[in-house]
Amino acid sequence: MAEMEAWHRPRRPDPLRRAFDRLFAAVPDGLALLDAEGRILQANAGLARLAGPAVPLRPGLSAAALLAPESREVLTGHLAAALAGGADPAPFPAIPADPAAPEDAEWAVQCHLLPPEAGEAPLLLLRIADRTEQRRAAARSASAARLETIGRLAGGIAHDFNNLLAAILGSVEAIRAACPEAATEELRTIEDAAQRGAALVRQLLAFARRQRLRPRVLDLNAAVRGIAPLLRRLLGSGIAIELALEEPGRTVLADPAQLDQVLLNLAANAGEAMPEGGTLRIATGHRVVLRPEGEGAAALPPGRYAVLEVSDTGTGIPAEALPRLFEPFFTTRPERGGTGLGLATVQGIVAQSGGHIAVETRPGKGTTFRIHLPRHEGASPETAPAAPARPDAAGERAAVDAAILLVEDEAPLRRLAERLLRRAGYAVAAAPSAEAALDLVVERPAALVSDIAMPGADGVALARALRARWPGLPVLLLSGYAGAAGREAEAEGFRLLAKPFAPGDLLQAVAALLASPAGVAA
């Protein structure tokens, strides 16, 4: 800044001028002294840094040259308002002129009138503060708040909605069993609609990062090879699938079903982008990241990663759609039935697995989604530690012909489950709540089959109370969406059955439960 020393300065007593110069130079924000025409007389290092090399500061440069064209008229108005006296104009947001500045860069610009000494021309102090990071932090905070709100909403509706779907699926099966001559096509339509509703709830929970994952150690290459035949059937003969799998393959800790869902969603999107055919390329690799890459919540932290890339040769993604690409319910193809949950689900699954996803696209050339998953090294951990088997007080397994204690607060679902179990030959004692179940049960039941989320005490608390009375009691907990209670249940080794379930799923789960003396998760 040696050149700045020769610039014009207001006449001041030397000690005051030196103090002013030191203060002027030390302020981290950009500062400039302007004449009445808005030309720069003196600037500090902070302003030179903000302006960037594309806008070299020099005496006589118009302050408007620091700003993008759309912000210059506002600056002119503020300079005029400041020269008119009165209260200083409030800061206004402006876009920098530097073409190398980030796309979301934003400055806060303010003008102050410096009282002129007798006989001297008025001077203006221009102050520019970089508000880019502050703006990003506010956007991240708003995004996190929206995510939390949607997560709570998804968790809140998942339990009740899955209860309804379970009742619908169970009723369809009951009608089919009781009336073989019933209209099978109509029943199948009802069944398909219920299954689509269940898939939608799973997508919402995945986006909100509240679904229950069952991670295990996976060979990433093997996972890709395993899903490739299904992708070929999904995309049809017009789209070639190319695998470029790095050897040796890397392992990751992930839920295999959810990793398949990620690949299916990305492949389906790629297929939409290639209506005339093309190539879907799935590649694996590895990276060691030594320093954070990117900014904010999307930044990739240092670490060792397995990399999964899904590329297409399609139409690319419009630039205006990129900022909203992972937003829930945002879709570029609503007329073709897009729900806007596909990529939001992918991002949720990747994030819940500890990974990061980024996208590169070129209009007319194609798109690449690049996923970084933390590499796993070492033995596979248990996804849910099984509770040790505990014999009951008599040291023997409970008799299967004792009553199964069924606890469900939704009356239709309780009646349906009770009918299914009785038809299968089980004795059943049914209760609408944990409190009613504790009052009802006197002798050791054959097993406890209970919903988790209920008014009053939940199913986990009920299972603990009954296990305290009868150690080793087999327990099956039903969950539309259980949140923290479901994680507690898994940690204690209770068996879980997700809603909605088909009647056969419930009977199979109960049979497996009764085959285990402690009824713990395998």
N, C-alpha and C positions, 0 to 999 in steps of 0.2 A: 504494500500500500504506500510505497514511497512517493508515487505520483500524487497521492491524495494530499501530501504535505504542501504542495504548491497551489492547491485549490484555494479559491476565495473563502475566507472565513469572516464572520462578523467581527467588527472591532470591539475588543473587550480588554479589560486590564489583563496583563500577562498571567498572573496567578489564576484568575478565573478562567482564562482561556485554556490554560494547561489542564485544569481540573475538568473543564468541559470536554476537552479532547480525550482525556483518559476515560471518562464516563461514556462518551460517545463510542469509543472503540470497544469498550468492554461489554456493551449490551449485546446479548446473543441474537436479538431480533434484528431485522434489517432497518437501518436508519439512514435518512438522507436529508440534508438541508436543501430546500428548493427556493428559487426566486419566485417572484409574483407570476411569472409565465409558466411555472411548473418545470423549470429546468434544474438539473442537479448541480449544486455547487460543491457539496461535500458528501461523501458516503462512507459508511463503516464496512469492516470486513464481513459482518453478518449479511449485509445486503449483497455484496459481491458473491458470497457463497450461494445465496438464494437465487440471484439472477442467473448464475451459471455461465459457462464459457461462451454460450451462443449470444449473450447480451453483454458485451464488455462495457463496463462503466467508464465514463469519461466526462470531464467537465462540459456542461452545456447539453448533455443528453436529456431528452424529455423523459420525465418520469413515466409517461404513458407507454414508452417503449418497453418497460418492464412487464407490462400486462398484455394478455391476449386481446385481440381487437374487440371482443364482446365486453370486456371489462373497462375499456378506456373511456367511454363516454361517462360511465359512473364516476370514474376518478376525476374527470374534468368538473363535474358537478360538485364533488366534494371539495376540490381545491377552491372553487368559487365560493362555496358556502363558508369555508374556513377564512378566506380573505375578507368576507363580509363582516366578520366579527361575530360576537355572540357565543353561544355554547359550541364546543367542538362537535363536528358531525360524528355520529356513531360509526364504528368500524363496519366495513362492507366486505362481503366475500368476493374474491377475485381469482382469476385463473392466470398463472404465470405465462409469459411469452416463450419461455425456454422450451423448444421442441423436445428436449430430452427429459423434461419433467414427467413424473408419473401421470397416467391418464386421470387419476382421481385427485391430483394435487389441488390444494386450495389454500389461498392466503387470506388473512384478515388485514385489511388496509385501513389506516386512519390518518387524517391530516390535522395538524395543530398549527395555529397561528402563533408565532413568536412575537411578542410585543416589540415593535421597532424602537430604536433609540431616535432621539430628535434628529430630523433631517435625513434619516436613512430609509431605504426601501424596506418594505415588510418582507419577512422571511417565513417560510413554512417548514415544519418538521414532518416528514413523511415516515410513518412507522409501518413496517410490514412483518407480520408474524406468520410463520408456517403452521397452518392448522390441519395439515394432511393427516398426521398420525392421530390427532385428537378426533378428527372426523371418522377415521377408520375405527378407532376404539368405540366411538358412539355407535357406529354401524354394527360392530361385533357384539356390543352389549345388547342392541336391539334384536339382532339375530338370535343371540342366546336366549333372550327373553321370549321371543316367538317360539323358539324350539322347546323351551320349558313349558310354555303354555300349551303348545300342540301335544307335547309329551303327556302332560297331565290329562288333557282332553282325550287323547288316544287311550291312555290307561284307564280313564274313567268309563269310557264307553265300551272298551274291549270286553270287560267281564260281563256286563249286561247283554251286549250284543251277541257274544258267543253263547251265552245261556239260551237266548232265543234261537240261534242257529242250531244248537244241539237239540233243542226240543223239536224243531222242524225236521231235522235229519232223523231223529229217533221216531217221530210220528210217521214219516214216510216209510221207514223200515217196518214199523208195526202194521201199517195198512197193507203193505206188500205181503207180510207174513199171514195176516188174518184173512185177506181177500186176494188170493192169487189171481183172480180174474179182473182185479182192478186195472184201470187204464194205466199201463206201465209207462207209456210215453209221457203222460202228464206228470206222473210221479218222478220220472227222470228229470223233467224240466225243473220241478221244484227242488230236487236234489242238487242239480247243477247250479241253480241260482244261490242256494245256501252255501255251496262250496265256494262260489265266487265271492260271496260276502265274507266268508272266513279268510279268503286270500287277501281281500282288501284290508281287513283288520290287521293281518300280519304285516302288510306293507306299511300301514300307518305306524305300527309299533317299531318296525325296522327303521323308518325315517326318524322317529323320535328317539331311537337308540334305547328302547325299553323292552325289546324282545328278549326272550330267554335263549341264550346261545349255549350250544354244547360243543365247545372247542376241543379239538384233539390235534395231535401232530400230523400234518399232511405233507406228503411229497407234492410240491406244486405241479411238477410235470405230470405226475400220475393223475392228479385231479383234472388237469386240462385234457389229457388223453381220455379220461373216463367220460367227460361231458361232450366231447367232440362229435360222437355219432348222433346224439340228440340234437346238437346244433345243426348238423347237416340236414336232419329231417325238418327242423324248424325253418330253415332258410330256403330249402328247396334246391333244385338242380341249377338254377340260374346264378347262384352265388358260390364261388369256390372258397373252401376253407383251407388256409395255409397255417401249419403249425411250425413255429421256430423256437424250439425248446432248448435252452442252454443245458449242456451237460458238463459236470454233474449237476443234477437238480438240487434245489434248495428246499428246506422244510420250513413250514410256518405253523403257527398255532391258530387254527381257525375252525369254525363250524363247517363241515363239508357240505351240508345242505345249503347253507347260506352262501358259501363260495360258488356253488352251482347257480344259485339265484342271481348272483352278481353277473356271472358270465351269460346267463340266459337273457337278462335284461339288456346288457350291453349288446349282445348279438341281435336281439329283436330291434333295438334302436338302429343298429347298423343296417339291418335288412330294410327298414323303412327308408333309410338314406340312399339305398341302391335299388330303386324300382326297376331299372333296366339291367340289373345284374352287376356283378363286380367281384371283389375278393375281400374276404374277412381274414385278417391275419391275427393270430394269437401268439404272442412271444413271451418268453420268460427270460429272466436274467438276474443280475445281482448288482448292488451298489453299496459303497461305503460313503456315507455322508459325514463330512468332517465339521461342517458348520451349518447353522440353520439356513434353509433355503426358502425364500418367500417371506411373507409378512403376515402377522396376526394369527388367527386361528388356523389358517390354511398353510402355515409355514411347516416345512418338513424338518423335524429336529434331527440332530446328529444321531447316527446309529448305523447298524448293518441291516440291509434290507434285501428281501427278495422282491423282484419287480415283475409285474404282470401287465402286459400291454395288449389292448384290443384295438385294432386299426381297421378302417374300412376305406374303400375307394369311392365313397359316395359324394353327395352334394355339399357336404360340409355344413357347419352351423352358422347361421347369420350372426354377424357381430353384435347386433342389438339383443340377441337372445343369450349370449354368453354370460352376462352378469347374473341372469336368473336361472341358469341351466339346472341347478340342483334345488331350486325352490319347489316345495310341494305344491301340486295342483297347477304348476305352470307347464303348458304343453304347446308345441308349435304345430300340432296336428289334431286339434279338437274335432274337426270334421271327420276324422278317421278313428274316433273312439279313444284318443289318448286321454289318460287320466291325470297325467302330470305327476305320477308317483314313482315311475320306473327309476329315473336317475336319483330322485330323492331317497328312494329305498337303497340304491347302490351306495350312495354316500353314507347313509346311516349304518349299513352293514360294515363297510370298510372302516368307518370311524370307531364303531363298537369293537372291532377286531384290533384296534390300535394302529390302523394304517391311515394312509393319505391317498387322495385321488386328485389328479390334475387332468386337464384336457388341452389338446392342441388341435386346431382345425384350420383348414384353408378352403375357402369357397371354391367349389367345383373340383377339389382335389381329394377331399376325405378328412377323416377325423381320427385321432388317436386318444384313447383314454389310458392313462398310465397310473397304475396302482402300486404303491410301495407298502409292503407288509413286513413287519419286523421279522427277521430271520430267527428261527428257533434252533437252539443248540442244546443238546442234553436230552435226558429222558422225558417221556411224555408225562405231564402231571395229570392227576385225576381231575376231571371236570367238577365233580361233586364228591367229596369224601364220604364214603359209605360208613354209616354208623355200625359199630360192632354188633353182631347178633347177640341178643340177650335172651336166654331161656326164661320161660314164665316161672311162676312161683313153684309149680309142681315139677319143673324140669322137663315138661313134655309140651308138644305142640297142641294148640287148641283144636278141638274137634271141628271139622268142617260143617257138620250139621247144626252147629249153633247158629244163632241169627247173625246176619251181617247188619251192623249198625250203619244206616244210610242217613246222612245229614246234608240237606240242601234247602236253602231258603226260597228258591224259586219253585212254587207249587207244581206247575206243569212238568218241569224237569224232574222233580222229586217223584211224582206219580209215574212218569215214564220210566225212570231208572228202576223204581220198585217193581213195576210190571216185568221189565226185562229180566231182573234178577230172579223173581219168583218163577217166571216161565223156564228159566234155566235150572230150576230145582233148588234154589237157595231160600232159606228162611230169612225174612227181612224185617227189621224194626226201623221205621222211618221217623225222622224228627226234622222240624223246620229250622232249628238253631242249635248252637253248641250248648246253650243253657238247657234247652229242652232235652237234648240228648243225654246230658249228665243226670237229669232227673229221671229219664226213662231207663237207662241201663242199670241193671242190678247185678247180673251175672256177666262173666267174661264173654264178650261177643266173639264170633269167629274172626271178624275183621272190622275195621273202621273204613268206610268209604264216605268221604266228606268233601264238600266244596271248601275252598280256602277263604275267599272273600265273602263274609257274611256280616250282617248287623250284629253288634255285640262282640263276643269272643270269636276269633277266626278259627279256621280249621287247624292251623298249626298249634294254637293254644289248646284246642280240644284234644288233638293227638298227644300232646305232651301230658295233659292231665290223665288221659286214659292209659298211656304208657307208664306213668308213675304208679297207677293202680295195678296194671297188668303188664309188667315188662315183657317185651317181645311181641306185643299185639301187632298183627299185620295192619299197615296203614296205607291207604291209597287216597291221595288228595287230588281233587279235580280243580282245574284252574282255567277260567276264561282269560283272566289276566290278574296275576297275583302280586306283581311288583316285588317289594322287599320281602313280603311274607313267603313268596315262592322261592326266593333265594335262601331264606332261612330253612324252608322245608327241604330243599336239596342238600343243604349243608348238614342237616341232621339225618340224612339218608332215607327220608320218606319217599315213597314212590309217587310220581306225578303223572297225571293224564290230562293233556291239554284239551280244552273245549274249542270248537265243537267236535264231538267224536261220534263215530258211527256206533250203533248198538253192539256190533261185533267187537269193536275196540274195547268197549267197557267190559264185556264178558271175558275177553282175552286177558285184560289187565287184572280182573278179579281172580281169574284162574291162576295166573302167574303169581299173584299176591299170596294166595292161599297155599301155593306150593313152596313158599319161603317161610320158615318158622318165624323170622323176625320181621318179614314184610319190608325189608330194606331195599333200597335201590341197588341194582347190580352194578 
